[in-house]
């Protein structure tokens, strides 16, 4: 899992004991970021050549939807989660609430752990929607009735370590579910510390609904994030956000149980990965501006852990990302992990960070964990 980036880190003992997480202040004092030497960023040439296609994006429901991280579509109806803990339905140009998993108060970040923060969404059957809530766990929601079942609660653990940051989810075969736990140390609202620390404290796990059993099969991953299943369920793809790459884990065949790099050295932090209508995958990129220019700022910081440590001790690291140059970028890759096209907004004024792409064939819907709108790009009209 560390073949693409060279690391020099301080000695530390693994946390194998089942203990409740430390307080945020205590964890910040324990922050010991390693030195990371990232590869030289890919040049913006060929299929990565800059264009302005994302500037054609139309902003839908601006000011009405906040934090549409992920999408799921069924019969032309779009479902997404919002920062105030809701699962909403978008049908015929109107928004309605399907469910809320947590309790009030909602709407403020300091209440996320109470209200909930839905992230990854995938349909398990026609009316059953699987939802990964960053704080509350994994749910199965009947989108027709609004009733839901709490499949995995947030007090469960694997290999003696509690789940702390549920992120994305995909369905396997025979009611098996795969999901990412981005960190067993930090919560979603502390994701800036995950980026600054850049340690392998995330996991990819499975859950069997029939037996109620679960376990982690990848135990040391760097901010594991979005997931997708390959054709015929042959393999599982998952993003390692802070290492700018996507991994492939084989579920079937001769390579079953093996992991290899699907694509590496991405021009930004890969958030979610989703199917494209051409048979490949779209990758949404957060903060592409952090890896651009003659001296990519995040690459520089990764080589100097003392600077990252200082930032993390003085301010919330997310404040730092407000000063990153704005840039919008999504890329499409084929099943071999090769980039086939990229869509840009070099100004970042229309689209900046993208968390997920929903491809309907004629349109792309763009989500953003921090945006207050849903982006829509008409592919027929937007061609450079």
C-alpha positions in Angstrom: 0.0 0.0 0.0 3.0 2.3 0.1 4.6 1.5 -3.2 3.7 4.8 -4.9 5.0 7.2 -2.3 8.1 7.0 -0.2 7.7 7.6 3.5 9.9 8.2 6.5 8.0 8.2 9.7 8.7 8.1 13.4 8.4 4.9 15.4 5.0 4.3 17.0 3.1 1.4 18.3 -0.1 0.4 16.5 -3.4 1.0 18.4 -4.8 -2.5 18.7 -6.7 -2.1 22.0 -10.4 -1.5 22.0 -10.5 1.8 23.8 -12.7 4.9 23.3 -11.1 7.6 21.2 -9.2 10.4 22.8 -10.5 14.0 22.9 -9.7 16.2 19.9 -7.2 18.3 21.8 -5.3 15.2 23.1 -5.2 13.8 19.5 -3.7 17.1 18.2 -0.9 16.9 20.8 -0.2 13.4 19.5 0.0 14.5 15.9 3.3 13.2 14.4 3.1 13.6 10.6 5.6 11.6 8.6 7.7 13.0 5.8 6.1 12.2 2.4 7.9 12.4 -0.9 5.2 12.6 -3.5 5.9 12.0 -7.2 6.1 15.0 -9.5 2.5 15.9 -10.4 1.3 14.8 -13.9 1.7 17.5 -16.6 -1.6 18.9 -17.9 -1.1 17.5 -21.4 -2.9 14.9 -23.5 -6.2 13.9 -21.9 -5.3 16.2 -18.9 -4.9 19.3 -21.1 -6.8 22.2 -19.6 -10.2 23.2 -21.0 -13.2 25.2 -19.8 -15.9 22.6 -20.0 -16.8 22.9 -16.3 -17.5 26.6 -16.8 -20.6 25.4 -18.7 -22.0 23.8 -15.5 -25.4 25.0 -14.4 -25.9 25.5 -10.6 -29.1 23.9 -9.5 -30.9 24.6 -6.2 -28.2 27.1 -5.2 -28.6 28.1 -1.5 -31.2 25.3 -1.1 -28.9 22.3 -1.0 -25.7 22.2 1.1 -23.0 19.5 1.1 -24.3 17.1 -1.6 -21.4 14.7 -1.2 -22.8 11.7 -3.1 -25.7 10.7 -5.4 -27.9 7.8 -6.1 -30.4 7.6 -8.9 -33.5 5.4 -9.4 -35.9 5.9 -12.3 -34.8 9.4 -13.0 -35.1 10.5 -9.3 -31.9 11.7 -7.6 -31.2 11.2 -3.9 -28.4 12.8 -1.9 -27.4 13.7 1.6 -27.0 17.2 3.0 -24.9 18.8 5.8 -27.9 19.0 8.1 -28.3 15.3 8.3 -31.1 14.8 5.7 -31.6 12.4 2.8 -33.4 14.4 0.2 -35.2 13.4 -3.0 -35.0 15.5 -6.2 -37.9 14.9 -8.5 -39.4 17.0 -11.2 -37.3 20.0 -10.1 -38.5 19.8 -6.5 -36.8 18.9 -3.3 -38.4 16.8 -0.5 -37.0 15.2 2.6 -37.0 11.4 2.7 -35.4 10.8 6.2 -33.2 12.1 8.9 -31.2 9.5 11.0 -30.0 11.6 13.9 -31.5 14.1 16.4 -31.8 17.8 16.6 -30.2 20.3 16.7 -29.1 20.2 13.0 -27.4 22.6 10.6 -24.3 23.5 12.6 -21.0 21.6 12.3 -20.6 21.2 16.0 -23.9 19.2 16.0 -22.9 16.8 13.2 -22.2 14.0 15.6 -25.8 14.3 17.0 -27.7 15.1 13.8 -25.7 12.9 11.5 -23.9 13.6 8.2 -24.9 11.3 5.3 -22.1 10.7 2.8 -22.0 7.6 0.5 -25.2 6.4 -1.1 -25.9 3.3 -3.1 -29.1 1.5 -4.1 -29.2 -2.1 -2.8 -32.6 -2.8 -4.5 -35.3 -0.8 -6.2 -36.5 1.0 -3.1 -33.7 0.2 -0.6 -30.9 2.8 -0.3 -27.7 2.1 1.6 -26.4 5.1 3.4 -23.1 5.7 5.1 -23.5 8.3 7.8 -20.1 9.7 8.9 -21.0 9.6 12.6 -24.0 7.3 13.0 -23.0 4.3 10.9 -24.6 2.4 8.1 -28.3 2.5 7.3 -30.7 0.8 4.9 -33.4 3.3 3.9 -36.7 2.5 2.1 -37.0 5.6 -0.1 -40.7 4.9 -0.7 -41.8 4.8 3.0 -39.0 6.7 4.7 -38.4 3.9 7.2 -34.9 2.8 7.8 -32.9 0.1 9.6 -29.6 0.8 11.4 -27.4 -2.0 10.1 -24.1 -0.9 11.6 -24.1 1.3 14.7 -21.2 3.6 15.6 -20.3 1.7 18.7 -19.1 -1.4 16.7 -15.4 -2.2 16.1 -13.2 -4.5 14.1 -10.0 -6.0 15.3 -10.3 -4.1 18.5 -10.6 -0.6 16.9 -13.8 1.5 16.8 -15.2 2.9 13.6 -15.0 6.7 13.7 -15.5 8.1 10.2 -17.9 6.0 8.0 -17.5 7.4 4.4 -18.6 5.4 1.4 -20.4 2.1 0.8 -21.1 -0.4 -2.0 -23.1 -3.6 -2.1 -21.5 -6.9 -2.8 -23.2 -10.3 -3.4 -25.6 -12.0 -1.1 -26.3 -8.9 1.1 -22.6 -8.3 1.7 -21.7 -4.7 2.2 -18.3 -3.0 1.8 -17.6 0.3 3.4 -14.7 2.7 4.2 -13.8 4.0 7.6 -11.6 7.0 6.7 -10.0 7.2 10.1 -10.3 5.5 13.4 -8.7 8.6 15.0 -10.4 11.6 13.5 -14.1 12.5 12.8 -15.4 13.9 9.5 -15.4 17.5 10.8 -11.7 17.0 11.6 -10.7 15.8 8.1 -8.2 18.6 7.9 -6.1 16.8 10.5 -6.3 13.6 8.4 -4.8 15.5 5.5 -2.1 17.1 7.5 -1.1 14.0 9.4 -1.4 11.7 6.3 -1.2 8.5 8.3 -2.6 5.0 7.5 -5.3 5.0 10.1 -8.2 4.2 7.8 -9.8 0.8 6.9 -11.9 -1.0 4.3 -14.3 -3.4 5.8 -17.1 -5.9 5.0 -20.4 -6.6 6.7 -22.6 -9.7 6.2 -26.3 -8.9 6.9 -27.2 -12.5 7.2 -24.8 -13.2 10.1 -24.4 -9.7 11.4 -20.6 -10.4 11.2 -18.1 -7.8 10.1 -14.3 -7.4 9.7 -11.7 -5.2 8.1 -9.8 -6.7 5.2 -7.6 -3.6 4.6 -6.4 -2.3 7.9 -3.9 0.4 7.1 -5.1 2.8 4.4 -4.5 6.5 3.9 -7.9 8.3 4.1 -9.9 5.6 2.3 -12.8 7.3 0.7 -15.0 6.7 -2.3 -15.7 3.2 -3.6 -17.0 1.5 -6.8 -17.5 -2.1 -7.8 -16.1 -3.3 -11.2 -18.0 -5.3 -13.8 -19.5 -8.5 -12.6 -18.3 -7.7 -9.1 -14.8 -8.8 -10.0 -13.0 -6.1 -8.1 -13.5 -3.2 -5.7 -12.0 0.2 -6.3 -11.4 2.6 -3.4 -9.7 6.0 -3.3 -6.8 6.8 -1.0 -7.4 10.5 -0.7 -4.2 11.7 0.9 -2.0 9.6 -1.4 -3.6 10.8 -4.6 -4.5 7.3 -5.8 -7.1 4.6 -6.3 -6.5 1.0 -5.4 -8.1 -2.2 -6.8 -8.9 -5.1 -4.5 -9.8 -8.3 -6.3 -13.0 -10.0 -5.1 -13.0 -12.9 -7.5 -10.7 -14.9 -9.8 -7.0 -15.9 -9.5 -6.1 -12.6 -7.8 -8.9 -12.7 -5.2 -7.7 -11.1 -2.0 -4.9 -9.1 -3.7 -4.6 -5.4 -3.9 -2.9 -3.3 -6.6 -2.7 0.3 -7.7 -5.5 1.2 -10.2 -4.3 4.8 -10.9 -1.8 6.9 -9.0 -0.4 10.5 -8.9 -3.8 12.1 -9.4 -3.8 15.9 -9.8 -5.7 16.5 -6.6 -7.3 14.6 -3.7 -9.5 11.8 -5.1 -12.8 11.9 -3.2 -15.5 9.6 -4.8 -15.3 7.3 -7.8 -18.4 6.4 -9.8 -19.4 4.7 -13.0 -19.2 6.5 -16.3 -21.7 5.9 -19.1 -18.9 4.8 -21.4 -18.0 1.9 -19.1 -15.2 3.5 -17.1 -15.2 5.6 -14.0 -15.4 9.3 -13.0 -13.1 10.5 -10.2 -14.1 13.7 -8.4 -11.1 15.7 -7.2 -10.9 18.0 -4.1 -8.5 20.9 -4.0 -6.8 20.3 -7.4 -5.1 23.7 -6.9 -3.1 22.2 -4.1 -1.1 20.1 -6.7 -0.7 22.8 -9.4 1.9 25.4 -10.2 5.7 25.3 -10.2 5.7 24.5 -6.4 2.6 22.4 -5.5 1.7 23.5 -2.0 0.5 20.2 -0.6 3.5 18.4 -2.0 5.8 20.9 -0.3 3.9 20.5 3.0 4.2 16.7 2.8 7.9 17.0 2.6 8.0 19.2 5.7 6.2 17.6 8.6 7.2 20.2 11.1 5.2 22.8 9.1 2.1 20.6 9.0 2.5 19.9 12.7 2.7 23.7 13.4 -0.4 24.4 11.3 -2.4 21.6 13.0 -1.5 22.9 16.5 -2.3 26.6 15.7 -5.4 26.5 13.6 -8.0 24.1 12.2 -6.2 22.9 9.0 -9.3 23.4 7.0 -8.7 27.2 7.3 -5.4 26.6 5.4 -7.3 25.2 2.4 -9.3 28.4 2.0 -6.1 29.9 0.6 -5.5 27.1 -2.0 -5.9 28.4 -5.5 -9.3 27.5 -6.9 -9.5 25.0 -9.7 -12.3 22.6 -10.8 -11.3 19.2 -12.2 -12.9 15.8 -12.8 -11.3 13.0 -14.7 -12.7 9.9 -16.5 -10.6 6.7 -16.5 -11.2 3.5 -18.4 -11.3 0.0 -16.8 -7.5 -0.1 -17.0 -7.1 3.0 -14.9 -6.0 5.1 -17.9 -7.2 8.7 -18.1 -9.4 9.2 -21.2 -10.7 12.7 -20.6 -10.7 15.5 -18.1 -13.1 18.5 -17.6 -11.7 21.7 -16.1 -12.7 25.0 -14.7 -9.3 26.8 -14.5 -10.8 29.7 -12.6 -12.6 27.6 -10.0 -15.4 30.3 -10.1 -18.1 28.0 -11.4 -16.9 24.7 -10.0 -14.0 24.1 -7.6 -13.8 20.9 -5.5 -15.9 18.0 -6.7 -16.8 15.1 -4.5 -18.7 12.9 -6.9 -20.0 12.7 -10.5 -23.3 11.2 -11.5 -23.3 10.3 -15.2 -26.7 9.8 -16.7 -25.4 9.6 -20.3 -26.5 13.0 -21.5 -25.8 14.9 -18.3 -23.3 15.0 -15.5 -24.4 15.9 -12.0 -21.6 17.2 -9.7 -21.6 17.1 -5.9 -19.4 18.9 -3.4 -19.0 18.3 0.3 -18.8 22.0 0.9 -20.9 23.5 -1.9 -24.3 25.0 -1.6 -25.6 23.8 -5.0 -25.7 20.8 -7.3 -23.9 21.2 -10.6 -25.4 19.9 -13.9 -23.5 19.8 -17.2 -25.2 19.1 -20.4 -22.8 16.9 -22.4 -24.4 17.6 -25.7 -23.9 21.3 -25.4 -20.5 21.2 -23.7 -17.9 20.0 -26.2 -14.6 21.6 -26.8 
